[in-house]
Amino acid sequence: MERRTIGATALEVGAIGLGCMPMHWAYSASQQSGETALRTVHAALDAGATLLDTADMYGPFTNELLVGRVLRERRSEAFISTKCGLLVGEQHIVANGRPGYVKRACDASLRRLQTDVIDLYQLHRPDPEVPVEETWGAMAELVSAGKVRALGWCAIGARARRRYGAAAGTGAGMYDATIRQLERVQQVFPVSCVQAELSVWSREALDRLVPWCASRGVGLLAAMPLGNGFLSGTLTPGQGFEPEDVRARHPRFTADMMAANQPIVAGLRRVADRHGATAAQVALAWVLAQGRHVVPVPGTKKARWAVQNAGAAGLRLTAQDLAEITALPGAMGSWD
Ligand SMILES: NC(=O)c1ccc[n+]([C@@H]2O[C@H](COP(=O)([O-])OP(=O)(O)OC[C@H]3O[C@@H](n4cnc5c(N)ncnc54)[C@H](OP(=O)(O)O)[C@@H]3O)[C@@H](O)[C@H]2O)c1
């Protein structure tokens, strides 16, 4: 698989990563055994997808434990990307960016992951109660201590940013507050990578965030590159989702909005048919085409989809394909 470098670091990864979140968080995990999840991670590595994206809060903890079982055998083949700063409480998810907490969280992640170093340690959300320089300073000390190789910042979703403090905008200005925070923490320690939603139907990051990262030698991990599965074309309007599945409450996944957004899937399928590929692979190849510093991390529970997604790294879209995809209608249904 093509390799890409994470920001200005010398750290190389397969151009397509694996998002491990759906195995234990945000989607229905029913009918999935731990062994199936294990097979999926192994299949992704076999297909050249080295970057495994997880977080302590996925599960909580079970996702890192699962990845740790794989790392025990295949540490040298994997690039481990995990996160700290969010705690799963009885009722709510709360941010904790206190320096002492962050250091304890890192030690706990290292134990669960069965490794002595985390390649990319990301702040899941800034804590509105703690100056971000303090949190980032503690994370920088983890690099000095040799527990972490590089630091990353998550800038996910207007709804999450509203809940966790940073001002949430929409459209072109959606990431302005994020960029201001990134410029503050850059004064403390280099940001190697930013994780943000980027897909054919969520393109706001292209306005300012993706160019900001490119101009400063910062990598961009594209989260939700398949539009939570919609862009694969395998979901049917009105199919329904289990209550724990984030799509049961997502405004783009009502039956009406899924029907209204079908032209996006149809457009991806037209391009896919020309290449003998799938709509999911075209959606990922489009994300890859947004810059050499961009690495998509499609999430899946299934080995066959992990392999299919890895195959998108070999798909070269033409200028006409890219123009056709860019011209597709914007998505209907928004959190705002
Ligand atoms: N930092 C953050 O706050 C944050 C937030 C969201 C996501 N992320 C990261 O980004 C990763 C990706 O986001 P995501 O998993 O939410 O969304 P996604 O990658 O856009 O879509 C995941 C969904 O697509 C389905 N899927 C995957 N490959 C497919 C294929 N080839 N054909 C058909 N369906 C396919 C999966 O189904 P199955 O699950 O049934 O396999 C899953 O339901 C996460 O795993 C996580 O690592 C980070």
The ligand as an ORCA input file, in Angstrom:
! r2SCAN-3c Opt
* xyz 0 1
  N     -11.788     11.802     17.280
  C     -13.082     11.636     17.307
  O     -13.801     12.253     18.102
  C     -13.708     10.688     16.315
  C     -15.078     10.758     16.053
  C     -15.600      9.875     15.101
  C     -14.766      8.957     14.476
  N     -13.443      8.928     14.776
  C     -12.516      7.945     14.127
  O     -12.809      7.868     12.749
  C     -13.060      6.501     12.407
  C     -14.044      6.446     11.262
  O     -15.295      7.016     11.614
  P     -16.609      6.145     11.719
  O     -16.192      4.735     11.932
  O     -17.524      6.748     12.704
  O     -17.306      6.386     10.310
  P     -17.022      5.887      8.821
  O     -15.652      5.332      8.689
  O     -17.424      6.991      7.943
  O     -18.112      4.732      8.638
  C     -18.160      3.613      9.449
  C     -19.367      2.775      9.048
  O     -19.213      2.392      7.687
  C     -19.407      0.997      7.556
  N     -18.429      0.555      6.516
  C     -17.086      0.599      6.608
  N     -16.525      0.153      5.459
  C     -17.535     -0.200      4.636
  C     -17.593     -0.720      3.334
  N     -16.497     -0.959      2.609
  N     -18.813     -0.977      2.789
  C     -19.937     -0.714      3.514
  N     -19.956     -0.182      4.751
  C     -18.760      0.061      5.324
  C     -19.139      0.400      8.916
  O     -19.967     -0.730      9.084
  P     -19.608     -1.904     10.142
  O     -19.288     -1.217     11.419
  O     -20.844     -2.714     10.191
  O     -18.438     -2.623      9.640
  C     -19.537      1.519      9.859
  O     -20.915      1.425     10.164
  C     -13.595      5.894     13.716
  O     -13.524      4.491     13.702
  C     -12.681      6.556     14.717
  O     -11.441      5.870     14.739
  C     -12.908      9.776     15.675
*
